Amino acid sequence: MTLTGRVPLLLLLGLVPVLLRPAMSTVWLWVLVVAAATTLDWWLAPRPARLGLGRHPSPPVRLGEESASTLTVTNSGRRAVRALVRDAWQPLAGARDNRHRVRLAPDEQATLHTPLLPRRRGDLAALGVTVRVRGPLGLACRQQTRQVPGTLRCLPGFPSRRHLPSRLARLRDLDGRAAVRVRGQGTEFDSLREYVRGDDVRSIDWRASARSRQVVVRTWQPERDRRVVLVLDTSRTSAGRVHDVPRLDPAMDAALLLAALATRAGDRVDFVAGDRVLRSQLRLPGRREVVTTLQDAMADLEPVIAEADWRALTTAVTRLGRQRALVVLLTSLEPEAVEQSMLPVLGMLLRHHRVVVASVEDPELVAMASARGDLDQVYGAAAAEQAMARRGHTEQLLRTLGADVVAATASALAVELADHYLLLKARGLL
């Protein structure tokens, strides 16, 4: 039994008979009358079990985007029902306005929508639906909580997708599919055309020129059907927060943009994720499903407070194939983690593949290094400069070994990595 606000008001109304006949018996008599009325109202209230509850499946949604839970409530009884329905979800689902007042005639059905704004990736579950049915006097309610299974699949955010059209336009230029054709710098022969000032003399086809009155050059198109392997580090370094967001999230965003761009370029994309344990390993399908499949694979990934086992991750990359590939390591350039775990096995990758290390920079380090207002800030600036110097040394060490390094802020990493891929594509370095 659940009491409404009318019960205490009715008890206060008992002051009138008590003032007219001030006696303890009057008080107890009024309390007894209120209790009897409340019990009778509860007894006359329709049973919540007579309401049928159903839930429509919610489609997957990206992190930061709104979704909704849809419930159907059906009155299968013979009496009209006034009810309060609460659709409860776990807190990270971000349910708002989830209390719905309904009035249903017999055999009537209502559809209730609860807005959801998830704040975490993965599967978010509904906790239960509570139905509270009022009695005819509005004094008491029957209440029942029932399990109506429901799950919302929250995928990683993809804010950089707004940059995809501009990068695809540049890709069309490189592939020679744009309205204005440019000379590709790949290794696959495309066609012959007349020499113009500024062309590389090494591209002149002397045999074709001998058969023509003009000097003729060969044009090339960027390579297609190459392999791109995305390696996502989910170890402790990915848990570090930049602007209150784990480093893992912008790394996922960069992986999504690069995967979408690479598949449009005709390249094959593979994906590996892990820390001390291999969390995911898959070959992505064609260009239409690549982003959806990759988002679904990354939805359940969370940072693990453990060191990355780069030997196991390198072995996973090798198992995907020996063909030369562009291997993108999405990790943090923390000097200790890189020098102790990654460097010993990096040579194995560099012997067979082109390696790019992509990392999220922390802009707070730059701000801290430039602040010198008081003694504490001076010490902080010294520590920040020391950290930046060690990071710079690590970057230089990776470049000396033959790896490319792409370091950018969280909002710019995806674009910088996509531009680097296009640069390698244009130079025929894949």
Disulfide bonds with the S-S distance in Angstrom:
none
